[in-house]
Amino acid sequence: MKWLTGLIILIIVLFIAASADFFLGRYIHEKKSRRCSYPIRHGRMQIFTNGPNLFSNYFDDLYNAQTSIHVLFYIVKNDHFCQHFFEVLIDQANKGLKVRLLLDWFGSREVSKKLIKKARSAGVEVIFCHRPRFPFLFYSIQQRNHRKVTIIDGKIGYVGGFNVGKEYIDLDPVLSPWRDYHLRIEGDGIADLQREFLLDWEQATGDNYLKDKSLFPSLEKGPIAYRFFPTQGVDAEGEILKLLDQAEKSIFIGTPYFIPPETLVDGLEQAVQRGVAVTILVPDKSDHPIVKEASLHYLRKVLAAGGKVYQYEAGFFHAKIILIDGRICDIGTANFDYRSFKLNYEINCFIYDQAFIQKTERIIQIDINRSTQLFLEEMDDPPISIRVKEWAGMLLKSFL
């Protein structure tokens, strides 16, 4: 039995060490993290809700680039679609364009080394960010750059929920069709998006290109008012809570993972008590184990307070959107979960244009029509297998 006692002691020691690493690492990160809130800008904007349509436009823009292509993705897989993505970047680098590709170390770990070598040989600068590092190894492993951003010639920007892989263009037999929201933006705010990319690039490489004027061309304004809100696992929770507290009529939240901090659950409950109509849209299918079950606790709270919950049935719903009173629309990379609020680097776009918001509301209604409404009495007594997963999900909620 000595070995069992030794094993238990070892597990306890490792747990204490990991906990100390995580919480101290987070504390120091909060003290040192960069806060930034950009002003309202004006530009032109399109929303894409399916991968084939998005990437058709996206690759056209890449091929029409004249000077520079800056790309940041959380996930790039290792399949034929990803190979095509790399070939486009390689072709443009061969033409003399400055091409920089920043990938999250964890999310893009499957990318072929051979493909990366080929891209670098062609002149594409490929860098992995957020690698594990000392002294807070466990905490740094949990941090991810979850942003999906592209800036072309300093004039065209893309941001939203799509990554690069076959599932995102509806070629995965389990998760297809993939439903997501992604923005194509032109206008003076692209300089803000460019700045955020270059700051991420500097953090990963030490190279500072913020004074390179060629990357910041003169930009025209457009009719749509919007602003970017970047976060580094800090401040997102408070900013979203402000939105919830401002709501007078309605709150709509669409997210693939609904595992919010308690402050935001309280904010939703208080909104319902004020007479605000709260609606949550989540997927029926799940692309990660126990994430769906982990959300049940929070969805029950919303239902018990008097909110509505819908489960998307027509494929996998991966969009990240918050809509307040039909006057503020938040679309970006952040999920409504612990990881996005307290760990990940994210970037969201707050949109204030009524015509664009009305168009988005019509898209939301289509997605609700493809969903099934959930009721509290249906969720109160799940099978034991679901309860075990829910318990495990609640235990691990900070890391899902």
N, C-alpha and C positions, 0 to 999 in steps of 0.2 A: 504493500500500500504506500510505501515511501514515494514511489514514482508518481502515484496519483496526487499525493500531497504536493510534491515538487511541481507537477504540471499545473495544479490549481494556483500555486504561488506565482509561477511564471506568468500565467494568464492575467492574474491580478496586477502584477508589476507592469506587464505590457499595456494593460488597460489604463493604468494610472499614468504611465509615460506618454501614451498616445493622447490622452485627455489633456495633460499638461502642455504637450506640444501644440495641440489644436487651439486651445483657449488662449495661450500666451501668444501664439503666432497670430491669431485673429486680433488680439488686443493691440499688438504692435502694428499690424496692418491698418487697423482703424485709425491709429494715431498718424501714420505716415501717408495714408492713401490720398490721392489727388481728387479734390472735389471740383466739379465743373457744371455749370448750368448755362447753356447758351441762350441768347435772346431770341425773340420771335423773328423768323426770316420769312421770305415770300418767294414762292417758286411754282413750278408745275409738277404734277404728281399723278402717277398711275398706280393702281393696285392690281396685283396678280394673285389668283387663288388656286392655280394649278401649275404643276411643274413644266409640262410641255410648252405651254404658252409663255411662261416666265423665261425659260431658258432659250427659247427661240429668239425672243427680244434681247436677252442678255448676251448671247453669242454674237448677234448682229452688232451690238454696241461694242463688244470686244474687238471684232474684226474691223470696225470703222474707227477705232482709236488711232490717234495721230501722234501722241507724245508719251503717254504714261498709262499704266494699268496697275492699280493697287488693289489687292484682294486679301481679305481676311475671312476664313471660314473656320467654324468650330469643327465640323466633320467634313472630311473628304475621304471617301472609301477607296477600295481597290477593285474597281470593276470597269467595264468597257466605257461607261459614261464618264467616269473619272479620267480615263485615259484620253477621251476626246477633249475634256476640259483642259488637261495638261497640254495636249497638242495645240490647242488654240493659243494658249499662253506662249508656247515655244515658237509658233509661227510668228507671233507679234514681236517676240524678242529677237528673232532672226532678222526682222525688218528694221531693227534698231531702236524699238521702243524700250523705255525703261519699265520693266515688269517686276513687281515685287509681290511675293505670295507669302502670307503669314498664316501659319496653321497652329491650332492648339495641339500641344504634345499628346494629350490623352485622346481627344476626340478624333484626331487624324492619324492615330498610331498604325492604321492598316495600310497607309499609302506605301506603294512599292518603292523600295530604295533604288531600284533600277530606274524607275520613272523619275525620281527626284534627281538622280545623277544626270539623266538625259536632259532634264530641264535646266539644271545648273550649267551644263556644258553649252547650252544654247544661249545662256545669258540671263535666264530667269533667276532672280534671287529668291531662294526658298528657305524660309526660316521657321523653326518650331519655337513657339512661345510657351510659357508657363510649365517649364520642365521642373521636376521635383528638385528642391534645393535645401541645403542646410542653412540655419540651424533648426528650422521648423519643418522637417521633412514631411511629417504626416499632414500638417496643415497645407503645405504647398502642393501636395498630391491632390488635395480636395479642390483647390482653386482651379478654375477653368476660364479660358477666354471663350465665352459663348456667343460672341458677336459674329454676325454674318454681314460683311460690309464690302462693297466694291466701289472704287472711285476711278472713273475713266476720264483722262485728260484734265482732271480737276474740275470737270463740268457736269458730269453725270454720276449720280450716286444710286446704289442699290442697298437696301437694308430690310431685314424681315426674318422669317422663320425657316426658309429653305436652306439646306446644305447641299452637298454634292454627292450623289450616289443614285443607284438605279431606283431605289424606293421613292425618291423625290420626283421622278418622272413616270411614276405609275407602273414600274416594271417588277415590283415585289408582289408575289401572288397572295401574301397574307395581309399586307397593309394597304394595298391599292384599292381605290384611288386615294392618293395623299392629298389632304385638304390643308392649305396653309395660306397665310397672307404675307405678301412681300411688296415692297414699294420701290418704284423707280422715280427718282427725284431729280429735277434740274432747278437751278436758282442759287441765290446767294448763300444758302445754308450748306452747299456742298463744300465750302471752305471749312466749315465746322467738322464735317465728316472726314475731310482730308486731314485735318489737324488731329482728330482722334486716332486715325490710322497711324499717323506718323509718331504719335506719342507711344502707341503700342509697339511700333517698330523700334523706337529708341529703347524702350524698356527691354526688349528681347535682344537687341544687337549692340546698343550703345551708340548707334549712329543717329545723328540729329539732322533732319532735312527740313526743319520748320522754317528756316530762312531761305530756302530755295524758292525764289519767286516764280519760277517756271511751273511749280506745282499749284500755284494759287492765281490762276488767271482772273481777269475781270469777269464778273458774273452778272447777268441781268436778273431783275426780280420778276416774279410771276404773280398770279392771282391768289394762290393758296397760302394761307398763313400757317406756319408750323415752327417747331423748335425741337432740337435734339437734346436728349437727356441721357448722358453716359454715366454709368455707375461701375464701381469696383467692389461690389459686395457690401457697400456702405451707402446710406442715404436713400436707396430705392424704397425701402419700407416706409419711411417718413413721407416721401413724395407721393406715393400711392395713397397713403392714409389721408393726406390733404384732399386728394381728389374725392375719396369716398365721403369725407366730411362735408364737402361742398355740394354733394348731390342733393337735389330737391325733388326730383321726379323719378329718375330711373338710373340704375346701374346695370350694365351688362358686362360680364367677364367671360371671355372665351380663352381656354387654356388646355393644353394636353395633360397638365399635371396640377391638380388643385390641392396643394399642401402648404397653405399660407401660415405665417407667424400668427400667434394668437391676437396680436394687436389689430391685424387686418380682419380677422374673424369677428372681433369685437366691433370694428368699424362697420362691417356689413350688418351685424345684428342691430346696431344702433340706427343705421340707415333705415332698416325695415321698420323699426319703432317710430321713426319720424314720418312714415308713410311713403318711403321710397320703394319703388318696385325693383327688387333685386333678382337678376336672372343669371344663372351660371350655365355655361355650355362646356361639356367635357366629352372626350371620346368614349365609345363603348370598348373598342379595341385598345390594347396597350402594346407599346413597343419596348417596355421595360418590365421586369418582374416586380411584383408587389406594389408598384406605384399606384395602380388603380385602386387596390385595396387600402392603401395608406390614405387615399383621399376620402374614404367613406366617412370617417369621423367628422371631417370638416363639412362635407356635404350634408350630413344629418343635421349639423348645427344650423346651416343656412335654411334647410327645410323646416326645422323646428321653430325658427324665428319667423317664418312666413314667406321666405323666398322661394323661387322656382329653380329647379335643376333639370337640365335636358342632357341626354346622352346621344351623341352623334352616331348614326348607324351606317352611313353610306361611305365606308372607308375609314381612314384614320385621320382624326382632327388634330392638327399640330399648330394651329394659329394662336398667336398671342395678341389679344386685343382687350382693351377696356374702353367702354363708351359711357360717358356721364351726361345725362339729361339731353342727349342728342346735340350737345354743343362742344364737347371735348372728346377727341378720339385718340387713343394711345395704341399705336401699332409698332412692334419692334421685335427684339430678340428675347425679352425676359418672360419666363413662365411665371405663373402665380404660385410659386413654391419657395421653400426655404433656400434652396440652392441659388436661385436667381436673385433673391433678395439679400442673402447674407454671405455668398461665396463668389459667385461668378462675376466676370466682367461682362456687362451688358450695355446695349444702347437702344433706346426707344425714341420714337418720334411722336410728339404731341401735335395733333392737327386741330385747327380751329375753323376751318372753312366749312360752311353749312352745306354747300352743294356736294362736296366730297363726302361729308359725314352722312348725308342722305343716301348717297350711292352705297356707302358701306353698310348702312342700315338695311338696305335691300338685300345685300349679300348675306348679312346675318340672318335675315328672315328666311332666306333659302336654306341656310344651314339648320335653322331651328325646324323647318318643315321636314328635314331629313333626319330628325331626331325623335327620340322617345322621351316623354316627360317622366321623371322619377317622383315617387311619393314616399313619404316617411314610413308609412306602415309596411311598405315593401322592403325597406332596408333595415328595419329594427331587429330582425331575427335571422341573420345570415347563417349559412351552414358553418360548421366548426372549421372546415378548411379555409373558408374566407376569413373567419375570425382570427385564425392563427396568422395568416398573411397580413391582416390589418394590424395586429399586435406587432409583428415584425416591422411593418412599415412605419408605425408610430415610433418604434424604438430607433429606427434608422432615418427618420424624416429629414435630418439635417444633411444627409449624404446621398439621398436618392436623386 
